[in-house]
Amino acid sequence: MSYRIFRRIFLELHLWLGIASGFILFVVCLSGTILTFDTEIRHFVDPDRYFVNASEVQTRLSADELIAKVETELYRRAGREFSANDMIAAA
C-alpha cells in the first residue's frame, strides 16, 4: 500500500472513532449533569409540588397542632400508631 492510501485510511478511522467517542463522552457528561441538578430541575418543572402559597385567610398552626395533624395522617396511612418520636428515631 502506498503512503497516501495508508494515511487516508487512518485519517478516516481517526475521524469516525473521534466522533463516536465524542458522542459517548457527551452522553455521559449530559447524564451526569442531569443527575447533579436533579433537585433543581424538579423544582423548575413542577414548582407547585414544592412550594405552597398560603393565603392570608388561613391561620398558621402552632407546632403542637402541626405535629398532631402529621401524626394523625401518618397513622391513617400506615394503619398503626405512629409518633413524631418514631420519625426522629428513624433518622
Residue pairs with C-beta under 8 A, 6 or more apart in sequence:
34 41
42 49
42 50
43 50
43 51
54 60
61 69
67 84
70 84
71 82
71 83
71 84
74 82
75 81
75 82
